[in-house]
Protein backbone atom coordinates (compact mmCIF):
# COMPACT_ATOMS: atom_id res chain seq x y z
CA UNK A 1 0.00 0.00 0.00
CA UNK A 2 1.29 3.44 -0.90
CA UNK A 3 2.00 5.79 2.00
CA UNK A 4 0.75 9.38 1.88
CA UNK A 5 3.35 11.98 0.98
CA UNK A 6 4.26 14.82 3.30
CA UNK A 7 5.13 17.07 0.33
CA UNK A 8 1.84 16.58 -1.53
CA UNK A 9 0.56 19.68 -3.36
CA UNK A 10 -2.95 20.02 -4.74
CA UNK A 11 -3.50 20.42 -8.48
CA UNK A 12 -4.27 24.08 -9.36
CA UNK A 13 -7.54 22.94 -10.95
CA UNK A 14 -8.76 20.39 -8.40
CA UNK A 15 -12.54 20.15 -8.57
CA UNK A 16 -13.95 18.74 -5.31
CA UNK A 17 -13.45 21.20 -2.46
CA UNK A 18 -12.08 20.27 0.96
CA UNK A 19 -13.31 21.67 4.27
CA UNK A 20 -11.01 21.20 7.28
CA UNK A 21 -11.98 21.75 10.91
CA UNK A 22 -9.67 23.90 13.01
CA UNK A 23 -8.43 22.64 16.36
CA UNK A 24 -5.35 22.29 18.51
CA UNK A 25 -3.77 19.86 16.03
CA UNK A 26 -3.58 22.42 13.23
CA UNK A 27 -3.87 25.98 14.53
CA UNK A 28 -0.26 27.07 13.96
CA UNK A 29 0.29 29.37 10.94
CA UNK A 30 2.85 26.97 9.47
CA UNK A 31 0.47 24.01 9.61
CA UNK A 32 -2.43 26.07 8.23
CA UNK A 33 -0.27 27.15 5.30
CA UNK A 34 0.78 23.58 4.51
CA UNK A 35 -2.84 22.46 4.66
CA UNK A 36 -3.91 25.14 2.16
CA UNK A 37 -1.12 24.08 -0.20
CA UNK A 38 -2.22 20.45 0.20
CA UNK A 39 -5.80 21.26 -0.75
CA UNK A 40 -7.90 22.96 1.95
CA UNK A 41 -10.41 25.40 0.45
CA UNK A 42 -12.43 26.25 3.57
CA UNK A 43 -11.54 26.18 7.26
CA UNK A 44 -14.34 25.38 9.70
CA UNK A 45 -14.44 27.07 13.10
CA UNK A 46 -16.43 24.91 15.50
CA UNK A 47 -18.00 27.32 17.99
CA UNK A 48 -18.65 24.42 20.37
CA UNK A 49 -14.91 24.56 21.11
CA UNK A 50 -12.42 27.41 21.41
CA UNK A 51 -12.72 31.00 22.61
CA UNK A 52 -13.29 33.94 20.30
CA UNK A 53 -9.82 35.23 21.13
CA UNK A 54 -8.15 32.01 19.97
CA UNK A 55 -10.38 31.75 16.90
CA UNK A 56 -9.62 35.37 15.96
CA UNK A 57 -5.91 34.53 15.79
CA UNK A 58 -6.70 31.69 13.39
CA UNK A 59 -8.87 33.93 11.21
CA UNK A 60 -6.05 36.47 10.93
CA UNK A 61 -3.54 33.75 10.08
CA UNK A 62 -5.80 32.19 7.41
CA UNK A 63 -6.38 35.50 5.68
CA UNK A 64 -2.70 36.32 5.71
CA UNK A 65 -1.84 32.91 4.24
CA UNK A 66 -4.48 33.30 1.52
CA UNK A 67 -3.06 36.71 0.57
CA UNK A 68 0.49 35.36 0.45
CA UNK A 69 -0.50 32.39 -1.71
CA UNK A 70 -2.75 34.52 -3.95
CA UNK A 71 -5.75 32.20 -3.64
CA UNK A 72 -9.12 32.54 -1.90
CA UNK A 73 -9.68 30.53 1.28
CA UNK A 74 -13.14 30.52 2.84
CA UNK A 75 -13.94 30.47 6.56
CA UNK A 76 -17.03 28.73 7.97
CA UNK A 77 -18.30 29.61 11.42
CA UNK A 78 -20.31 26.62 12.67
CA UNK A 79 -22.91 27.51 15.30
CA UNK A 80 -23.32 24.87 18.00
CA UNK A 81 -27.11 25.04 17.88
CA UNK A 82 -29.46 23.42 20.39
CA UNK A 83 -27.18 20.47 21.09
CA UNK A 84 -28.30 18.83 24.34
CA UNK A 85 -25.47 17.54 26.53
CA UNK A 86 -25.18 15.69 29.81
CA UNK A 87 -24.15 17.82 32.76
CA UNK A 88 -21.28 16.67 34.98
CA UNK A 89 -21.42 13.07 36.15
CA UNK A 90 -19.96 11.95 39.50
CA UNK A 91 -16.32 11.13 38.78
CA UNK A 92 -16.72 12.28 35.17
CA UNK A 93 -17.98 8.97 33.83
CA UNK A 94 -20.48 6.20 34.56
CA UNK A 95 -21.07 2.73 33.11
CA UNK A 96 -24.74 1.80 32.75
CA UNK A 97 -26.01 -1.77 32.32
CA UNK A 98 -29.06 -3.57 30.94
CA UNK A 99 -32.32 -2.92 32.76
CA UNK A 100 -30.92 -0.32 35.16
CA UNK A 101 -33.09 2.72 35.86
CA UNK A 102 -31.93 6.31 35.71
CA UNK A 103 -33.86 9.56 36.02
CA UNK A 104 -33.49 12.88 34.23
CA UNK A 105 -34.08 15.67 36.75
CA UNK A 106 -33.69 19.44 36.81
CA UNK A 107 -31.03 19.40 39.54
CA UNK A 108 -29.16 16.26 40.54
CA UNK A 109 -28.47 15.06 44.06
CA UNK A 110 -24.67 14.56 44.33
CA UNK A 111 -25.33 11.52 46.51
CA UNK A 112 -27.58 9.83 43.92
CA UNK A 113 -25.64 8.40 40.93
CA UNK A 114 -28.89 7.39 39.19
CA UNK A 115 -29.83 11.00 38.43
CA UNK A 116 -28.85 12.88 35.25
CA UNK A 117 -29.32 16.52 34.28
CA UNK A 118 -28.77 18.12 30.89
CA UNK A 119 -28.09 21.52 29.35
CA UNK A 120 -31.74 21.73 28.18
CA UNK A 121 -34.10 22.78 30.96
CA UNK A 122 -37.20 21.75 29.02
CA UNK A 123 -36.15 18.13 28.49
CA UNK A 124 -38.45 16.62 31.14
CA UNK A 125 -41.45 18.56 29.83
CA UNK A 126 -40.83 17.42 26.24
CA UNK A 127 -40.27 13.72 26.96
CA UNK A 128 -43.13 11.21 26.94
CA UNK A 129 -43.39 7.58 28.01
CA UNK A 130 -41.81 5.24 25.41
CA UNK A 131 -39.61 8.00 23.94
CA UNK A 132 -36.05 6.83 23.17
CA UNK A 133 -33.08 8.69 24.67
CA UNK A 134 -29.73 8.06 22.97
CA UNK A 135 -26.43 8.99 24.58
CA UNK A 136 -22.73 8.85 23.65
CA UNK A 137 -23.32 9.15 19.87
CA UNK A 138 -26.03 6.51 20.04
CA UNK A 139 -23.88 3.83 21.67
CA UNK A 140 -26.02 3.95 24.84
CA UNK A 141 -29.82 3.72 24.60
CA UNK A 142 -32.47 4.45 27.24
CA UNK A 143 -36.25 4.49 27.02
CA UNK A 144 -38.68 6.56 29.10
CA UNK A 145 -40.84 4.31 31.28
CA UNK A 146 -42.29 6.85 33.74
CA UNK A 147 -43.04 10.54 33.47
CA UNK A 148 -43.47 12.85 36.47
CA UNK A 149 -43.55 16.62 36.88
CA UNK A 150 -40.00 16.73 38.22
CA UNK A 151 -38.35 13.75 36.50
CA UNK A 152 -38.43 11.29 33.62
CA UNK A 153 -37.50 7.74 34.58
CA UNK A 154 -35.69 5.66 31.94
CA UNK A 155 -34.56 2.06 31.62
CA UNK A 156 -31.28 1.07 29.91
CA UNK A 157 -31.87 -0.84 26.68
CA UNK A 158 -28.30 -0.68 25.40
CA UNK A 159 -25.47 -0.51 27.97
CA UNK A 160 -22.22 1.40 27.73
CA UNK A 161 -19.98 4.08 29.18
CA UNK A 162 -21.23 7.65 29.68
CA UNK A 163 -19.03 10.71 30.15
CA UNK A 164 -19.80 14.25 31.27
CA UNK A 165 -20.67 16.57 28.39
CA UNK A 166 -21.66 13.87 25.92
CA UNK A 167 -24.50 14.56 23.53
CA UNK A 168 -28.13 13.57 24.10
CA UNK A 169 -30.20 12.64 21.04
CA UNK A 170 -33.97 12.28 21.08
CA UNK A 171 -35.09 10.82 17.74
CA UNK A 172 -38.73 11.49 17.05
CA UNK A 173 -39.19 13.75 20.07
CA UNK A 174 -40.75 17.13 19.27
CA UNK A 175 -38.48 19.57 21.10
CA UNK A 176 -39.40 23.18 21.80
CA UNK A 177 -35.76 24.27 21.88
CA UNK A 178 -35.02 27.27 19.60
CA UNK A 179 -32.84 26.74 16.52
CA UNK A 180 -30.54 29.61 17.59
CA UNK A 181 -29.51 29.64 21.24
CA UNK A 182 -28.22 32.58 23.27
CA UNK A 183 -24.68 31.31 22.86
CA UNK A 184 -25.28 31.06 19.11
CA UNK A 185 -26.31 34.72 19.05
CA UNK A 186 -23.04 35.75 20.69
CA UNK A 187 -21.05 33.55 18.30
CA UNK A 188 -23.02 34.90 15.35
CA UNK A 189 -22.31 38.52 16.29
CA UNK A 190 -18.59 37.70 16.52
CA UNK A 191 -18.63 35.83 13.19
CA UNK A 192 -20.34 38.69 11.39
CA UNK A 193 -17.92 41.23 12.91
CA UNK A 194 -15.04 39.06 11.65
CA UNK A 195 -16.56 38.95 8.16
CA UNK A 196 -16.74 35.14 7.96
CA UNK A 197 -17.87 33.79 4.60
CA UNK A 198 -20.18 30.98 5.75
CA UNK A 199 -22.37 30.45 8.82
CA UNK A 200 -23.37 26.87 9.65
CA UNK A 201 -26.77 26.34 11.28
CA UNK A 202 -26.93 23.11 13.28
CA UNK A 203 -29.99 20.90 13.76
CA UNK A 204 -32.08 22.61 11.08
CA UNK A 205 -35.66 21.36 11.16
CA UNK A 206 -37.41 23.51 8.58
CA UNK A 207 -36.85 26.36 6.14
CA UNK A 208 -38.10 28.89 8.69
CA UNK A 209 -35.05 28.17 10.85
CA UNK A 210 -32.79 29.46 8.08
CA UNK A 211 -35.07 32.40 7.40
CA UNK A 212 -34.82 33.38 11.08
CA UNK A 213 -31.03 33.12 11.06
CA UNK A 214 -30.86 35.33 7.98
CA UNK A 215 -33.03 37.88 9.77
CA UNK A 216 -30.70 37.84 12.79
CA UNK A 217 -27.70 38.34 10.53
CA UNK A 218 -29.44 41.24 8.81
CA UNK A 219 -30.03 42.92 12.17
CA UNK A 220 -26.28 42.86 12.76
CA UNK A 221 -25.90 45.04 9.67
CA UNK A 222 -23.10 43.43 7.63
CA UNK A 223 -22.41 44.94 4.23
CA UNK A 224 -22.41 41.47 2.66
CA UNK A 225 -24.44 38.60 4.08
CA UNK A 226 -22.49 35.36 4.60
CA UNK A 227 -23.72 32.18 2.95
CA UNK A 228 -25.84 30.09 5.31
CA UNK A 229 -24.96 26.38 5.48
CA UNK A 230 -27.96 24.29 6.53
CA UNK A 231 -26.77 21.19 8.38
CA UNK A 232 -29.07 18.22 7.76
CA UNK A 233 -28.84 16.07 10.89
CA UNK A 234 -32.44 15.52 12.01
CA UNK A 235 -35.22 13.43 10.45
CA UNK A 236 -37.48 16.49 10.35
CA UNK A 237 -34.98 18.18 8.03
CA UNK A 238 -35.04 15.26 5.61
CA UNK A 239 -38.83 15.50 5.43
CA UNK A 240 -38.69 19.30 5.01
CA UNK A 241 -35.74 19.24 2.57
CA UNK A 242 -37.57 21.03 -0.26
CA UNK A 243 -38.41 24.01 1.95
CA UNK A 244 -34.88 24.09 3.35
CA UNK A 245 -33.37 24.22 -0.14
CA UNK A 246 -35.43 27.29 -1.02
CA UNK A 247 -33.80 29.15 1.90
CA UNK A 248 -30.28 27.73 2.24
CA UNK A 249 -27.21 28.87 0.31
CA UNK A 250 -25.33 25.64 1.00
CA UNK A 251 -26.33 22.28 2.54
CA UNK A 252 -24.23 19.96 4.69
CA UNK A 253 -25.01 16.27 5.06
CA UNK A 254 -23.93 16.05 8.72
CA UNK A 255 -23.84 12.30 9.11
CA UNK A 256 -22.78 12.25 12.77
CA UNK A 257 -26.00 13.25 14.49
CA UNK A 258 -28.02 12.17 11.45
CA UNK A 259 -26.76 8.61 11.98
CA UNK A 260 -27.96 8.76 15.58
CA UNK A 261 -31.32 10.41 14.93
CA UNK A 262 -32.11 8.05 12.02
CA UNK A 263 -31.54 4.29 11.77
CA UNK A 264 -27.92 4.07 10.64
CA UNK A 265 -28.76 1.67 7.80
CA UNK A 266 -30.80 4.45 6.15
CA UNK A 267 -28.02 7.05 6.21
CA UNK A 268 -26.28 6.09 2.90
CA UNK A 269 -29.54 6.23 0.94
CA UNK A 270 -30.59 9.49 2.61
CA UNK A 271 -27.17 10.97 1.83
CA UNK A 272 -27.68 10.17 -1.85
CA UNK A 273 -31.21 11.60 -1.74
CA UNK A 274 -30.05 14.90 -0.23
CA UNK A 275 -27.12 15.28 -2.63
CA UNK A 276 -29.29 14.50 -5.66
CA UNK A 277 -31.87 17.10 -4.68
CA UNK A 278 -29.19 19.70 -3.94
CA UNK A 279 -27.70 19.11 -7.39
CA UNK A 280 -31.12 19.49 -9.00
CA UNK A 281 -31.79 22.73 -7.14
CA UNK A 282 -28.24 24.03 -7.84
CA UNK A 283 -27.41 24.28 -4.12
CA UNK A 284 -23.79 23.39 -3.25
CA UNK A 285 -23.59 20.42 -0.86
CA UNK A 286 -20.93 19.31 1.62
CA UNK A 287 -20.67 15.72 2.85
CA UNK A 288 -19.25 15.51 6.37
CA UNK A 289 -18.35 13.39 9.41
CA UNK A 290 -15.95 10.47 9.90
CA UNK A 291 -14.82 10.43 6.28
CA UNK A 292 -11.24 9.50 7.17
CA UNK A 293 -11.88 8.92 10.86
CA UNK A 294 -9.15 6.31 11.38
CA UNK A 295 -6.56 8.89 10.27
CA UNK A 296 -6.96 10.59 13.62
CA UNK A 297 -4.40 8.01 14.77
CA UNK A 298 -3.20 6.25 11.59
CA UNK A 299 -1.14 7.55 8.68
CA UNK A 300 -3.40 5.89 6.10
CA UNK A 301 -7.20 5.38 6.04
CA UNK A 302 -9.12 2.16 5.72
CA UNK A 303 -10.22 1.02 2.28
CA UNK A 304 -13.83 1.60 3.34
CA UNK A 305 -13.06 5.22 4.24
CA UNK A 306 -11.32 5.82 0.91
CA UNK A 307 -14.38 4.37 -0.85
CA UNK A 308 -16.69 6.54 1.26
CA UNK A 309 -14.90 9.71 0.18
CA UNK A 310 -14.82 8.66 -3.47
CA UNK A 311 -18.51 7.72 -3.45
CA UNK A 312 -19.43 11.09 -1.92
CA UNK A 313 -17.75 12.71 -4.93
CA UNK A 314 -19.48 10.36 -7.38
CA UNK A 315 -22.83 11.05 -5.67
CA UNK A 316 -22.41 14.75 -6.51
CA UNK A 317 -20.87 16.39 -3.42
CA UNK A 318 -19.34 19.79 -4.05
CA UNK A 319 -17.13 19.44 -1.01
CA UNK A 320 -16.07 16.87 1.56
CA UNK A 321 -15.19 17.70 5.16
CA UNK A 322 -12.61 16.62 7.72
CA UNK A 323 -13.54 16.99 11.40
CA UNK A 324 -11.54 15.31 14.15
CA UNK A 325 -8.95 14.26 11.58
CA UNK A 326 -7.62 17.82 11.36
CA UNK A 327 -8.93 19.31 14.63
CA UNK A 328 -7.47 16.86 17.12
CA UNK A 329 -5.87 14.09 15.06
CA UNK A 330 -2.23 13.07 14.95
CA UNK A 331 -1.93 13.61 11.19
CA UNK A 332 -3.88 16.70 10.07
CA UNK A 333 -1.70 17.44 7.04
CA UNK A 334 -1.62 13.84 5.86
CA UNK A 335 -5.41 13.67 6.21
CA UNK A 336 -5.82 16.67 3.89
CA UNK A 337 -3.32 15.27 1.39
CA UNK A 338 -5.02 11.88 1.38
CA UNK A 339 -8.46 13.44 0.98
CA UNK A 340 -7.20 15.47 -1.98
CA UNK A 341 -5.64 12.44 -3.65
CA UNK A 342 -8.81 10.37 -3.26
CA UNK A 343 -11.14 13.02 -4.68
CA UNK A 344 -8.88 13.70 -7.66
CA UNK A 345 -8.89 9.98 -8.48
CA UNK A 346 -12.70 9.95 -8.36
CA UNK A 347 -13.39 13.18 -10.28
CA UNK A 348 -12.90 11.78 -13.83
CA UNK A 349 -15.81 9.41 -13.18
CA UNK A 350 -18.31 12.15 -12.23
CA UNK A 351 -21.19 12.13 -14.72
CA UNK A 352 -21.95 15.55 -16.31
CA UNK A 353 -25.46 17.00 -16.08
CA UNK A 354 -26.56 17.45 -19.68
CA UNK A 355 -30.02 18.97 -19.24
CA UNK A 356 -31.37 22.30 -18.05
CA UNK A 357 -32.96 21.82 -14.60
CA UNK A 358 -36.69 22.44 -14.29
CA UNK A 359 -38.40 23.96 -11.27
CA UNK A 360 -35.30 25.40 -9.63
CA UNK A 361 -36.45 27.54 -6.70
CA UNK A 362 -33.35 27.99 -4.50
CA UNK A 363 -32.59 31.57 -3.50
CA UNK A 364 -29.20 31.66 -5.22
CA UNK A 365 -30.24 30.02 -8.48
CA UNK A 366 -29.14 31.84 -11.62
CA UNK A 367 -31.67 33.29 -14.07
CA UNK A 368 -33.19 31.06 -16.73
CA UNK A 369 -31.17 32.93 -19.37
CA UNK A 370 -27.92 32.39 -17.47
CA UNK A 371 -28.61 28.69 -16.99
CA UNK A 372 -29.39 28.31 -20.70
CA UNK A 373 -26.20 30.14 -21.73
CA UNK A 374 -24.04 28.15 -19.32
CA UNK A 375 -25.53 24.87 -20.54
CA UNK A 376 -24.77 25.93 -24.12
CA UNK A 377 -21.24 26.90 -23.11
CA UNK A 378 -20.61 23.47 -21.59
CA UNK A 379 -21.86 21.70 -24.73
CA UNK A 380 -19.74 23.98 -26.93
CA UNK A 381 -16.67 23.45 -24.77
CA UNK A 382 -17.03 19.69 -24.96
CA UNK A 383 -17.67 19.68 -28.72
CA UNK A 384 -14.60 21.88 -29.30
CA UNK A 385 -12.44 19.98 -26.81
CA UNK A 386 -11.83 23.26 -24.99
CA UNK A 387 -9.24 23.37 -22.24
CA UNK A 388 -11.00 25.88 -20.00
CA UNK A 389 -14.45 27.33 -19.32
CA UNK A 390 -14.33 30.91 -18.04
CA UNK A 391 -17.25 32.64 -16.36
CA UNK A 392 -17.60 36.24 -15.19
CA UNK A 393 -19.56 36.47 -11.94
CA UNK A 394 -20.47 39.13 -9.40
CA UNK A 395 -22.62 37.26 -6.88
CA UNK A 396 -21.38 33.68 -7.54
CA UNK A 397 -24.71 32.58 -9.09
CA UNK A 398 -23.36 32.16 -12.62
CA UNK A 399 -20.29 30.28 -11.45
CA UNK A 400 -22.43 27.94 -9.34
CA UNK A 401 -24.73 27.38 -12.34
CA UNK A 402 -21.72 26.22 -14.37
CA UNK A 403 -20.34 24.22 -11.45
CA UNK A 404 -23.51 22.19 -11.05
CA UNK A 405 -23.29 21.01 -14.68
CA UNK A 406 -20.31 18.91 -13.52
CA UNK A 407 -18.37 19.46 -16.73
CA UNK A 408 -15.04 17.59 -16.90
CA UNK A 409 -13.51 20.81 -18.29
CA UNK A 410 -11.95 23.09 -15.62
CA UNK A 411 -13.84 26.27 -14.73
CA UNK A 412 -12.21 29.64 -14.00
CA UNK A 413 -14.43 32.29 -12.39
CA UNK A 414 -13.42 35.93 -12.83
CA UNK A 415 -14.85 38.29 -10.20
CA UNK A 416 -14.08 41.74 -8.88
CA UNK A 417 -15.25 40.69 -5.39
CA UNK A 418 -12.91 38.91 -2.92
CA UNK A 419 -16.02 37.92 -0.94
CA UNK A 420 -17.50 36.19 -4.01
CA UNK A 421 -14.21 34.42 -4.65
CA UNK A 422 -14.24 33.02 -1.12
CA UNK A 423 -17.86 31.93 -1.45
CA UNK A 424 -16.89 29.96 -4.55
CA UNK A 425 -14.54 27.88 -2.41
CA UNK A 426 -17.57 25.60 -1.94
CA UNK A 427 -18.44 25.25 -5.65
CA UNK A 428 -17.28 22.06 -7.39
CA UNK A 429 -14.84 22.54 -10.24
CA UNK A 430 -14.51 26.33 -9.86
CA UNK A 431 -11.21 28.14 -9.42
CA UNK A 432 -11.84 31.79 -8.55
CA UNK A 433 -9.62 34.68 -9.59
CA UNK A 434 -10.11 38.21 -8.28
CA UNK A 435 -9.50 40.74 -11.05
CA UNK A 436 -10.57 44.22 -12.14
CA UNK A 437 -11.03 43.26 -15.83
CA UNK A 438 -14.69 42.22 -15.48
CA UNK A 439 -15.99 45.68 -16.37
CA UNK A 440 -13.60 46.07 -19.33
CA UNK A 441 -14.11 44.96 -22.96
CA UNK A 442 -14.09 41.21 -23.80
CA UNK A 443 -10.59 41.32 -25.29
CA UNK A 444 -9.30 42.35 -21.85
CA UNK A 445 -11.04 39.35 -20.31
CA UNK A 446 -9.29 36.97 -22.66
CA UNK A 447 -5.89 38.62 -22.28
CA UNK A 448 -6.15 38.22 -18.51
CA UNK A 449 -7.30 34.59 -18.77
CA UNK A 450 -4.55 33.59 -21.19
CA UNK A 451 -1.88 35.26 -19.05
CA UNK A 452 -3.12 33.43 -15.96
CA UNK A 453 -3.44 30.13 -17.84
CA UNK A 454 0.10 30.31 -19.17
CA UNK A 455 1.46 31.11 -15.70
CA UNK A 456 -0.34 28.08 -14.27
CA UNK A 457 0.81 25.81 -17.10
CA UNK A 458 -2.80 25.21 -18.11
CA UNK A 459 -3.04 27.06 -21.45
CA UNK A 460 -0.70 27.09 -24.43
CA UNK A 461 -0.83 28.06 -28.09
CA UNK A 462 -3.77 26.44 -29.93
CA UNK A 463 -5.81 25.74 -26.82
CA UNK A 464 -9.44 26.83 -26.80
CA UNK A 465 -11.31 28.76 -24.14
CA UNK A 466 -15.10 29.15 -23.86
CA UNK A 467 -16.20 32.21 -21.90
CA UNK A 468 -19.58 33.12 -20.40
CA UNK A 469 -20.05 36.85 -19.80
CA UNK A 470 -22.45 39.73 -20.15
CA UNK A 471 -22.96 42.62 -22.50
CA UNK A 472 -23.92 44.72 -19.47
CA UNK A 473 -22.01 43.96 -16.25
CA UNK A 474 -24.46 46.05 -14.21
CA UNK A 475 -27.44 43.81 -15.08
CA UNK A 476 -28.28 40.40 -13.55
CA UNK A 477 -27.82 37.34 -15.70
CA UNK A 478 -25.41 36.41 -18.48
CA UNK A 479 -26.25 36.71 -22.16
CA UNK A 480 -22.89 36.24 -23.91
CA UNK A 481 -20.75 33.26 -24.91
CA UNK A 482 -17.35 33.62 -26.60
CA UNK A 483 -14.92 31.06 -28.01
CA UNK A 484 -11.23 31.99 -28.11
CA UNK A 485 -8.21 30.17 -29.49
CA UNK A 486 -4.94 30.94 -27.73
CA UNK A 487 -2.54 32.60 -30.18
CA UNK A 488 1.26 32.43 -30.14
Secondary structure, DSSP 8 states (H G I E B T S, - for coil): -----TT----TT--SEEEEE--TTT-SHHHHHHHHHHTEEEEEEETTSS-HHHHHHHHHHHHHHHHHHTS--EEEEE---S-EEB---GGGEEEE-TT-EEEEESS--TT-TTEE-BS-TTHHHH--TT-EEEETTTTEEEEEEEEETTEEEEEEEE-EEEETT-EEE-TT------SS-HHHHHHHHHHHHHT-SEEEETT--SHHHHHHHHHHHHHTT-SS--EEEEEE-SHHHHHTHHHHHHH-SEEEEEHHHHHHHS-GGGHHHHHHHHHHHHHHHT-EEEEESSTTGGGGT-SS--HHHHHHHHHHHHHT-SEEEESHHHHT-S-HHHHHHHHHHHHHHHHTT-----S--SS---TT---HHHHHHHHHHHHHHHHTT-SEEEEE-SSSHHHHHHHTTT-SS-EEEEES-HHHHHHGGGSTTEEEEE-S-TTS-HHHHHHHHHHHHHHTT---TT-EEEEEE-S-TTSSS--EEEEEE---
